[in-house]
Amino acid sequence: MIGSMKTSKKVYTGIFRDGGAGAFAKRRYRDRRKKLMMAEGRLMAITGVPYGPGGKTTWAYAYCPTYQEPAMMYLTGINQNNVILLLDPNSKGSDEILFVGSRDHVMEFWEGVRFGVGDDQSLKEVRTVTGIKDVRDIQEFKDVLKERLLKQKKKPIGALWLEGTRKGKPCAITTDHNYDFKKKIEGWLRSWKAPTLQNIMKNHFELRLPLDKYDVTNALKAQEITGNGFKVLLKNFRKLKNECQVQGFLEGQMLMNTPFGLSYPSIVASGSNANILHYTKNDDDFFKNEMILIDFGIRWMTMHADITRTFPVSGRFNPMQKILYEIVLKAQLVVQKKARAGVTVDELNTVCWEKINQGLEYDFKAIGGKFKLKYKDRPHGVSHLMGEQEHDGDPFRNYASVPMKPGWMISNEPGLYGEFSLRLKGKSYDEKIGIRIEDNLVMRSNGCQNLSSKIPKTVKQLEKLMSQ
Ligand SMILES: [Mn+2]
């Protein structure tokens, strides 16, 4: 017995995410699968991750409470490796079949309850929680696929893998588990003399990227916990001596308030370390006049917060830091004003980096400031898509030229990185500084909703919190 239905909520918390929809969860996932079937009209096979953390990198232990292919999570809420979903919109029988591994009592003794076939009770419970009525042993997948394929004549099967174009040339992510799955199925199709696979990526992302009301609620909850962690950090900042203490303190505050884990390991970069965009060492001491950049966030259900804040270690901005910081902040506000459904990420980039350059020219150079930037035109994109993943959507970011849709969530993260010097009121300042300020926005038809609006970011707000 996995557990009686009375205790199912607790038993399944780790391996089934209801997305905050409670009793409506089954309907919500079923609707998503139905929409995908409507859009594709073909037989489709979608795989979960084949193995858990450390499965291919046995030397690494990854702490990650949610470990699932985001497409599988989006369509079923199942947070367990080794599952496959078959969708068959043209079938006269069941139009969706979930394949899972068999029950393994030894494994359950080590790792806790898992969905699995092997006894009627267990199968019944998988059905009850996921809403998928037809659940079968994953060993049968190949045979069922072949049988269903023959029934739909010559129509190609659909599967998901990540592909796009980079500098005009087609390319794919070949290290992803989805690509391994694609290769495997293609091998079978060749031996069956069947037409090759069709990628369902476009329709899948079109359906998945706009957040629904549950997603927005979850995203706001992630913001709230992330923001509270940040506020507590600032109030206690004077007690901390180095980057790793900041990481430990902040992540501790955040993890105490979410069972869903971090969005990603935090970047905690003081002084010139903030000029390394993906700084991960987090092992340096501070100097008292430095700025510190932190990039952090948690998950709530399957939604992510992705926040960056930059502030002075001392709790007070020096005059040069304040000028540079406000250049970045102004650019962020310009992006936020421009962001809405119908606008492209490319257009946001244009206004963002123009505003930064203008700021450097008129607010810094004009008063005698000198600088050497760490990049040519721009350091990185101002926005990426967010959702089921912290970086969601096509990984080649071909979406940047597409008008955004209502409900898309994006980051808004202008930055300024380089070496800056200024002489002001008889005092000289010369620092290597990296400043990034990042909020998360949801697109609406008449503007955007800044989900991060309650997380302090003005000079005044930051200094006030740090002086408490
Ligand atoms: Mn980001």
Boltz pocket constraint, residues with backbone or C-beta under 6 A from the ligand:
constraints:
  - pocket:
      binder: B
      contacts: [[A, 306], [A, 384], [A, 411], [A, 413], [A, 438]]
      max_distance: 6.0
